[in-house]
Amino acid sequence: MSVTPLRQLALQGAAVILVLSLAWPYFGWQAEAMPWLETSVAIGGVAFLFATLSRQPWWWRLIHAGFMPLVWATHRLAIDPGWFLLAFLLLLLVYRGALSGQIPLYLSNRQTVAALDRLLEREDPGQVVDLGAGLGSTLIPLADAWPERYFTGIENAPATWLASRLLGVGRPNLQLRWGDLWSTPLGDADVVYAFLSPAPMSRLWAKAQAEMKPGSLFVSNSFPVPGVTAGEVIDVDCTPPRPLYCYRM
């Protein structure tokens, strides 16, 4: 089973249906109230079993095991529903990519920026594009280091895009756009950088092959293109390891 949000929701839903289909008739026949704490724990156990059988990563197994007990505990707190709506909206503003495309917010560290700086010195590109620019933690220092080069960042989460715009003010060679990376043209880019997740890499590679010009360079932080051997892998001295996979068009 893949780890798409809909599949995970279906797995949790299957656990709920299985447990309730057994618990409701039993306690109804006994004329007893449903013990919701025990029921939620049972649902978590069944969801954990399903996640294990479908070979989900360990963190998804823990999420499935704890989700329904946490729902029960939260319900007991009697929190006003408006707070949940507010929390959802705030998360959507920051983590829209995780919800819409399995692309969480990753921030490139200083060691990665230094490695990219050395790569740009070697490649001498005129145009650099960052797909999923986040807070601008990659492009802002590079734009400062290379004022003669042009940097474009694409970010689809409104809050992080706005923060990056504010942090990047005063740099004429830097443009940070709010938009969809899939509709961003790559034909003029000399270097395209991405720090996304394993999920979109095959699709992104197809886009790069279709749009990037010959001789340009596609660089993926941490996540290689499935089934494609990188022309160069740059090891970044950091923990956890964040290798840069470089693909020449």
C-alpha positions in Angstrom: 0.0 0.0 0.0 1.3 3.5 -0.9 1.5 6.3 1.7 -0.9 8.7 -0.1 -3.2 10.5 2.4 -6.3 8.9 0.9 -4.9 5.4 1.3 -4.0 6.2 4.9 -7.5 7.5 5.5 -8.9 4.3 4.0 -6.7 2.2 6.2 -7.9 4.0 9.4 -11.5 3.8 8.2 -11.2 0.1 7.7 -10.0 -0.3 11.2 -12.9 1.8 12.5 -15.5 -0.2 10.5 -14.1 -3.6 11.6 -14.0 -2.8 15.3 -17.4 -1.0 15.4 -19.1 -3.7 13.4 -18.2 -6.1 16.2 -18.5 -3.9 19.2 -21.8 -2.2 18.4 -23.9 -5.5 18.1 -22.2 -7.0 21.1 -22.8 -4.1 23.5 -26.2 -3.5 22.0 -27.1 -7.2 22.7 -25.8 -6.8 26.3 -27.7 -3.5 26.7 -24.5 -1.8 27.8 -23.0 1.5 26.9 -20.2 1.5 24.5 -16.8 1.7 26.3 -15.3 4.3 24.1 -11.8 4.4 25.6 -11.4 0.6 25.1 -13.0 0.8 21.7 -10.6 3.6 20.5 -7.6 1.6 21.8 -8.9 -1.5 19.9 -9.3 0.6 16.7 -5.7 1.8 17.2 -4.5 -1.7 17.6 -6.3 -2.9 14.4 -5.0 0.1 12.5 -1.5 -0.7 13.7 -1.9 -4.3 12.5 -3.2 -3.2 9.1 -0.3 -0.7 8.7 2.2 -3.4 9.6 0.7 -5.9 7.2 0.8 -3.3 4.4 4.4 -2.6 5.2 4.0 1.1 6.1 7.0 3.0 7.5 7.3 2.8 11.3 6.1 6.4 11.8 2.9 5.7 9.9 2.3 2.6 12.1 2.6 4.8 15.3 0.3 7.4 13.8 -2.3 4.8 13.0 -2.0 3.2 16.5 -2.4 6.5 18.3 -4.8 8.4 16.1 -8.2 7.1 17.5 -7.1 7.1 21.2 -6.0 10.7 20.7 -9.4 11.6 19.1 -11.1 10.1 22.2 -8.7 12.0 24.6 -9.3 15.3 22.7 -13.1 14.8 22.8 -12.9 14.4 26.6 -11.3 17.9 26.8 -14.4 19.5 25.3 -12.4 22.0 23.2 -14.5 24.5 21.2 -14.6 23.4 17.6 -13.5 26.8 16.4 -10.0 26.2 17.7 -9.7 23.1 15.5 -10.8 25.1 12.5 -8.2 27.8 13.3 -5.5 25.2 13.8 -6.4 23.6 10.4 -6.2 26.9 8.6 -2.8 27.7 10.1 -1.4 24.3 9.2 -2.8 24.7 5.7 -1.1 28.1 5.3 2.3 26.5 6.2 2.0 22.9 5.1 -0.2 23.1 2.0 2.4 21.1 0.0 2.2 18.2 2.4 -1.6 18.0 2.0 -1.8 18.5 -1.8 1.3 16.8 -3.0 3.1 14.8 -0.2 5.7 17.6 -0.1 6.5 18.6 3.5 8.3 21.7 4.5 12.0 21.0 4.5 14.6 23.7 5.2 18.0 23.4 3.6 20.8 23.7 6.2 23.9 25.9 6.1 26.1 23.0 5.0 23.8 22.4 2.0 23.9 26.0 1.0 27.7 26.0 1.2 27.7 22.9 -1.1 25.4 24.6 -3.5 27.6 27.7 -3.4 30.6 25.6 -4.5 28.4 24.0 -7.2 27.3 27.3 -8.6 31.0 28.5 -8.7 31.8 25.5 -10.9 28.7 25.6 -13.1 28.6 29.4 -13.5 24.8 29.5 -14.2 22.9 32.6 -15.1 19.5 31.4 -13.9 18.8 29.2 -10.8 15.3 27.9 -9.9 14.3 26.4 -6.5 11.2 24.3 -6.6 9.7 24.5 -3.2 11.6 27.5 -1.8 10.1 27.4 1.7 11.4 30.3 3.7 14.1 31.1 1.2 16.8 29.5 3.4 18.6 28.4 0.2 18.1 31.2 -2.3 18.5 34.2 0.0 22.1 33.5 1.0 23.0 32.4 -2.6 21.5 35.5 -4.0 23.7 37.5 -1.6 26.8 35.5 -2.6 26.1 35.8 -6.3 24.6 39.2 -7.1 25.3 38.8 -10.8 23.1 35.7 -11.1 19.3 35.5 -11.1 17.5 33.3 -8.6 13.8 32.3 -8.7 12.0 30.4 -5.9 8.5 28.8 -6.2 6.5 28.1 -3.0 2.8 27.1 -2.8 2.2 27.5 0.9 0.9 31.1 1.5 2.5 31.7 4.9 5.9 30.4 4.1 5.9 32.3 0.7 5.0 35.5 2.5 7.7 35.0 5.1 10.3 34.3 2.3 9.2 37.5 0.5 9.7 39.5 3.6 13.1 37.9 4.3 14.2 38.4 0.7 13.4 42.1 0.4 16.1 44.3 -1.2 17.6 41.7 -3.5 17.1 42.7 -7.1 18.4 39.3 -8.4 15.9 37.3 -6.3 12.3 36.6 -7.2 10.1 34.5 -4.9 6.8 33.4 -6.4 3.7 31.9 -4.9 2.6 29.2 -7.3 2.6 25.6 -8.3 5.9 24.0 -9.2 4.2 21.8 -11.8 3.1 24.8 -13.8 6.5 26.5 -13.5 8.4 26.6 -16.8 12.0 25.3 -16.6 13.2 26.1 -20.1 15.4 29.1 -19.1 16.9 27.5 -16.0 20.6 26.6 -15.9 20.3 24.9 -12.5 17.1 23.6 -10.9 17.2 22.7 -7.2 14.5 20.7 -5.4 14.2 19.5 -1.8 10.8 17.7 -1.8 10.1 14.1 -0.9 10.4 10.7 -2.6 6.8 10.8 -3.7 7.0 13.4 -6.6 10.5 12.6 -7.9 9.5 10.4 -10.9 7.0 13.0 -12.1 9.4 15.8 -11.5 12.1 14.1 -13.4 9.7 13.7 -16.4 9.0 17.4 -16.2 12.7 18.2 -16.0 13.5 16.0 -19.0 10.7 17.6 -21.0 11.5 21.2 -20.2 15.1 21.7 -19.2 17.6 22.6 -21.9 20.6 20.4 -22.8 23.5 20.9 -20.6 21.5 22.3 -17.6 21.6 20.6 -14.2 18.9 19.2 -12.0 19.8 18.9 -8.4 17.7 17.0 -5.8 18.5 17.2 -2.1 18.3 13.8 -0.3 15.9 12.1 -2.7 17.2 10.5 -5.9 15.2 9.9 -9.0 13.9 6.3 -8.9 15.6 4.1 -11.4 17.9 6.8 -12.7 21.6 7.0 -11.8 22.8 10.4 -10.8 25.8 11.8 -12.8 27.2 13.0 -9.6 26.4 12.7 -5.9 27.7 15.5 -3.6 28.1 14.4 0.0 27.1 17.2 2.4 28.8 17.1 5.8 25.8 17.2 8.1 23.6 15.0 10.3 21.4 13.4 9.1 23.1 13.0 5.7 21.7 15.2 2.9 23.4 14.2 -0.3 22.8 16.2 -3.5 21.9 14.1 -6.5 23.0 15.9 -9.7 21.5 15.0 -13.1 22.9 16.5 -16.3 20.3 17.1 -19.0 
